[in-house]
Amino acid sequence: MWTSHGRVETWQDERYWFDSRKRMGLPHAVLQLTLEGAAFYEDHRGRRLVRAGQAFFSYIPGPFTYGYAKEVGGVYRLVYVAMIGDYARQWCDQITQRFGNILDVGLDTPLHRQMMAMVRQPRSGRLRADRFMQSSQVYQLLMTLLSRLSQSRLNRTPHIGDAIAVILQQATDPHFNVQSLASQMGFSREHLTRQFQHVMGMTPLEAITQRRHVEVNQYSSRG
């Protein structure tokens, strides 16, 4: 799982329009955040606006179109990050099945700042080619997105946020597992698993496995 491209763009007319069924190039998941104005996103559920502070998350190619929202007019400014790899597809499917394709994520948030930092890296706004860095960045971005979307549940169960932090720090330890995580959090394995899945939409084991997958990619890139 790594980034293929991403940038900040500004549009003011309907020349910005895409049919994602006909997009060429490598298949990828795209997270696109509206910074100003609005875009439209249209699929089998109809046409919806993606306004400032909202993002759409989808896999391309896919059965939808998107572009400049002429009914809103004015400037449409966006930032997007495109992600490739099997895990990017799995994350996209998992998040959109739970929360939908149009996501309320806000501006001036950790997610917004992470996206801007990723596209403002060297190479004139192009994402760096170092997959060691990219895998870690994409994982952090998606965990931030999932945490943001699950925020109301995290507010009621703050220990799940603490569990996520522990996973990020300790998943590379071969002796670390769900039982040791539960012990550190002061819960039984079964109770922690139920609450973690309720809040995050995945089990702690899945979170640990995905984090380790990122680390394997990093190690391979170094080699």
N, C-alpha and C positions, 0 to 999 in steps of 0.2 A: 504494500500500500504506500503510494507516494504521490507527489504532485506532478502534473504534466504542464500546467500553465495557470496563469491568473494575473489579473490586473485591475486597475481602476479605469472606468470608461465613462464618458459623458455623451449623451445623445439628445437630439432635439426634434426628431421627426421619425416617420415610419420606415425609414431605411433600416432601422434596427428592428429586425423581425426574423425569426428562425422557425422552421419546421424541423423539430428534433428527430423526426423519423428519417430525414434525408441528410442528417449531419455526417460528414466524412471524418476520417481519422480514427484514432484509437477510441473505443468505448470508454466512457468515464462518468463518474458522478460529479455533479456540479452543485456547489453551494453558492448562491448569488444573493447578495444583500443589497437592498435599495437604500441609497444614502440620501437621495433627494428625488422628488417627483414620484412617478409610479411606472411600473411595467404591468403588462397583462400576462397571465398564465392560463392557458386553455387546454382542457382535456375532456374526458368523457363526462365529467361533472359540470362542465360549462366554463365560462370565462370569468376569471377572478382577478382583482387588482392586487398587486404586490406593492404596497406603499412604503414610505420611509420607515425604517425600523423593522420591516418584514423581509423575509428571505424565502426563496424557493429552493428546494433540495430535490433533485431528480437525477435519473440515470439516462444518459444519452448514448446511443439513440433510444428514443422512447416515444410513446403515442401522445405527444403534446406539442403545442406551439407556444411561443412566448415572444415578447417584444415591447416596443414603445406603446404606451397607453394614450392614444390620441384623445380619448375622452377627458383625460386629465390635462394634457398639454404641458407646455413649459419644458424645463430641463429635467432629463432623467439621468441620474448619476448612480453608478453601481460599483460594487467591488465583487469579484468572483474568484473562487479557487476551484480548479478542476483536479480530481483525484482519480487515479487509476489503480488497478489491482483487484484481486478477488475480495479482499477484506473491505475495500472501499465500496464495492457493490453490496456486500452483506450489511455494512453499516447503513448505507442509504436505504436499503429495503427495510431494515429493522426500525429505523427512526421514522420513515414515512408511513409505514404500516401502523405505527403507534400514534403519531402526531399529525399525519397528513403531509402534503407537499408544501403548503404555505405555512410558514412558521413565524410567530411573533418573537423576535429575539432582541429588539431594541438597538439603539445607537449609543455610542460611548460606553460600551459594555466590554467585558473581557473578550467575548467572541469577536466583536467588531474590531477591537484593537489587535487581536491575533491575526485576523484576516489581513488587515492593513500592513502589519509587520511582515507577513509572508510575501505579499506582492511588492513590497518596497525594498526587498533584498537586492543585491547587486545584479548586474546584467540588465540594466535599463527597465526595471520593473518585472522582468521575467523571473520565474522561480528558479532557484539555483539547482544545478544538476546533481548535487550531492545527495544520493538517496539515503545515506546514513542520517543526515539531518532531516530530510523530508519525512521519513517514516515517523520519526518522533514528533515532528510538528503536526502532521496530519492526525496522529493519534490524540495529541493534546487538544487539537481543534475540535475533533469529534466528541471527546469527553466533555469539553466545555459546552458544546452545543447540547449534548444530552443532559448535562447538569442544568443548563439554563431552562430547557423545556420541562424538566422535572422539578423546577425550583420550589413550587408550592409543597410538593411532597418532601423535598429535602428540608424545607423549613420546619416541617413537623417531625422529621427524623434526621436531625443533624449528624447523628453517628454514621449515617451512610456516606455523607460527604467525607467524614474522617476515614472511613473504610476505603474510599476511592484514593485518598491521599496515601494511605498505607500501600495500596496496590501499586501505585505509581513509583513508590520508593523501593519496594521490596520484591516485586514480582521476579526480578532476575535471580534472586536467591533460590537455588534448586531445592532447598528445604522448606521454602515458603509454600503454603497451600491454604485451602479454605479453612481448615481446622485451626491453623496457626493464626489466620486472620481473625476468626471468631474469638479465639482465646484473647487476642490483644484487645478486641472490642468489648470483651466481657459478656458475650452472648453464646448460646449454643450454635453449632453449625447450622442446624435446621432453622432456627429463628432468624439468624442473620441472612441465610439464603432466601427465605420468604420475603423479608423486608427489602433486601437489596433488589430482588427481582421486581417487586411491586413498585419501587421508586425508579429504578434504572431501566427496567424492561429487559434485563439480562441477569444471569446468575453471576455470583462472584467468581465461579470457576471460569465462565466465559470471559469475564473481564481480565482475569489473570492470564488466560491463554492468549487473548488478543495482545495484551501488553508484552508477553514473551515473544509473540510472533514479530512484533515491532523490533524487539531487541535482536532477534535472529537476523532480520533484514539489515539492521545496523552493523552487526558483526560481519555479515557477508559483504557489505559495501566496503568495510575497512579492509577486508582481505583482497 
